[in-house]
Structure formats: C-alpha cells, structure tokens
C-alpha cells in the first residue's frame, strides 16, 4: 500500500523536473532558430548543442552551490546579462547582413561566439539552480534532465533555423538577428 502512495509522488516529481527542463530548453530552441538562420554547418550544430548541454548542467550546479541567500539579487542580474548578450549578438548579425564583407566578431563558428551564445541561453539555468535547494529533488537527475533537454532543443532549433535560412537566402542572417534582438529585449524587459 505504501508503494502506491510513493509512486505518484515520485511521478509528480519527475514531471516537475521535466517541465523545468523543457522550459529552460525553450530558450535554446528559440535562439537556436535565430542562429541557425545565419547559416550553420552540421558540425557546428553538434558542437554548439553539446556546449549548450554542458552549460545547462554546469550553470544549475554552480547556482545550487552559490546558495539561496542571493537568489533574488542574482535572478535579476542574470536576466539583464543574458538580454544584453542576445541584443549584442542580434545587432551584430543584422549589421553583418546589411553590410558587405564578413566579420568574425561574435561569429558562432569562433570560440568567443560559441561561448557567448551558450552562456546566454544557459544563464537562466543558473537562477534555477540557486532555487533547486528548496526542493527535495535529486540534483543530479535534475541537471542531467536539463542537459539532455538543452541539447535536444538547441539541436532541433539550430536545424530548423538552418533549413529556413536556405529558403530565405541572404536575408536569413538579418531575420535571425531580429529574432535574437527580440529575445534579448524579452530578457531585459
């Protein structure tokens, strides 16, 4: 009889973890579409998705160990930082699409560009990690679920954006930049 009472609670806990993982992965999915519209090779899709997955694991762990006493302060700062990074990346993409020539600054193919993108879509995981200590949850199960969802959703977003960019041609990068600008503004406001 006790096993029946525990199973629904464990199932509810697992569903809660999956909902949080999908919610955190939505940023990676949405922003992946924007980056994918810039035009991206399959190798870069895999590399970027793996890096996002790693950050979706590390950021909650760092947040968890940072402590709950700073969660309200850090929650607002992380939103501004993520929004600022996305605004800069989106503006740069639009600028590059409208001018001839190619620039490597904040290019998703460079180390700096890859890191900026991965951190910007994973920084909200840090805030979630700060509050994870309030739940009686399996921390490792939670962060692994975050990592898997971050990987899958960023890969799907990047592949969709890549596919759409072929149809939009030279305007794909500008449209992708506009999408990143919009998400950056959502983070800030």
SULQUIPE-V165243 format. One record per residue. RES is the residue in three letters. PHI is phi in degrees with one decimal (999 if undefined). Layout:
BEGIN
RES/PHI ; RES/PHI
END
This chain:
BEGIN
UNK/999 ; UNK/-64.5 ; UNK/-62.6 ; UNK/-68.7 ; UNK/-75.3 ; UNK/-78.1 ; UNK/-57.9 ; UNK/-63.6 ; UNK/-66.4 ; UNK/-66.1 ; UNK/-65.1 ; UNK/-61.8 ; UNK/-64.0 ; UNK/-64.3 ; UNK/-63.6 ; UNK/-61.9 ; UNK/-61.3 ; UNK/-66.2 ; UNK/-63.6 ; UNK/-63.6 ; UNK/-63.8 ; UNK/-67.5 ; UNK/-61.1 ; UNK/-69.1 ; UNK/-72.9 ; UNK/-62.8 ; UNK/-61.2 ; UNK/-63.1 ; UNK/-65.4 ; UNK/-63.2 ; UNK/-72.8 ; UNK/-62.0 ; UNK/-60.8 ; UNK/-61.6 ; UNK/-68.9 ; UNK/-61.1 ; UNK/-71.0 ; UNK/-71.9 ; UNK/99.4 ; UNK/-146.0 ; UNK/-79.8 ; UNK/-60.7 ; UNK/-62.5 ; UNK/-69.6 ; UNK/-60.0 ; UNK/-65.0 ; UNK/-61.7 ; UNK/-67.2 ; UNK/-64.6 ; UNK/-65.4 ; UNK/-66.7 ; UNK/-62.5 ; UNK/-60.1 ; UNK/-60.3 ; UNK/-68.3 ; UNK/-70.4 ; UNK/-93.2 ; UNK/-69.2 ; UNK/-61.0 ; UNK/-64.9 ; UNK/-65.0 ; UNK/-62.1 ; UNK/-62.4 ; UNK/-60.8 ; UNK/-81.6 ; UNK/-68.3 ; UNK/113.2 ; UNK/-78.2 ; UNK/-66.8 ; UNK/-114.6 ; UNK/-62.2 ; UNK/-68.5 ; UNK/-66.5 ; UNK/-70.6 ; UNK/-56.4 ; UNK/-72.9 ; UNK/-64.6 ; UNK/-63.6 ; UNK/-63.8 ; UNK/-66.6 ; UNK/-64.3 ; UNK/-61.6 ; UNK/-61.9 ; UNK/-62.9 ; UNK/-63.2 ; UNK/-68.7 ; UNK/-61.4 ; UNK/-63.6 ; UNK/-65.0 ; UNK/-63.8 ; UNK/-62.6 ; UNK/-63.4 ; UNK/-62.7 ; UNK/-65.1 ; UNK/-57.8 ; UNK/-66.2 ; UNK/-70.2 ; UNK/-90.8 ; UNK/-119.6 ; UNK/-72.6 ; UNK/94.6 ; UNK/-126.5 ; UNK/-118.9 ; UNK/-96.9 ; UNK/-66.7 ; UNK/57.7 ; UNK/-83.8 ; UNK/-62.4 ; UNK/-85.9 ; UNK/-88.9 ; UNK/-61.4 ; UNK/-63.3 ; UNK/-63.3 ; UNK/-63.8 ; UNK/-65.7 ; UNK/-61.4 ; UNK/-63.9 ; UNK/-63.0 ; UNK/-67.7 ; UNK/-64.9 ; UNK/-87.2 ; UNK/-107.7 ; UNK/-67.8 ; UNK/-68.2 ; UNK/-64.9 ; UNK/-62.2 ; UNK/-62.0 ; UNK/-64.1 ; UNK/-61.6 ; UNK/-61.8 ; UNK/-89.4 ; UNK/-61.8 ; UNK/-63.1 ; UNK/-73.0 ; UNK/-92.0 ; UNK/-89.4 ; UNK/-118.3 ; UNK/-77.6 ; UNK/-58.3 ; UNK/-68.2 ; UNK/-60.6 ; UNK/-64.5 ; UNK/-70.6 ; UNK/-68.8 ; UNK/-62.0 ; UNK/-60.5 ; UNK/-64.4 ; UNK/-65.1 ; UNK/-64.5 ; UNK/-60.4 ; UNK/-64.4 ; UNK/-63.5 ; UNK/-70.9 ; UNK/-69.2 ; UNK/-63.2 ; UNK/-63.9 ; UNK/-62.1 ; UNK/-63.4 ; UNK/-69.1 ; UNK/-64.0 ; UNK/-60.8 ; UNK/-62.1 ; UNK/-65.6 ; UNK/-65.9 ; UNK/-63.2 ; UNK/-64.0 ; UNK/-78.3 ; UNK/-89.5 ; UNK/65.4 ; UNK/-68.7 ; UNK/-85.7 ; UNK/-58.8 ; UNK/-66.7 ; UNK/-65.6 ; UNK/-65.7 ; UNK/-61.1 ; UNK/-62.7 ; UNK/-63.9 ; UNK/-63.6 ; UNK/-66.0 ; UNK/-60.1 ; UNK/-61.7 ; UNK/-68.1 ; UNK/-62.0 ; UNK/-66.6 ; UNK/-64.8 ; UNK/-65.5 ; UNK/-79.3 ; UNK/-100.1
END
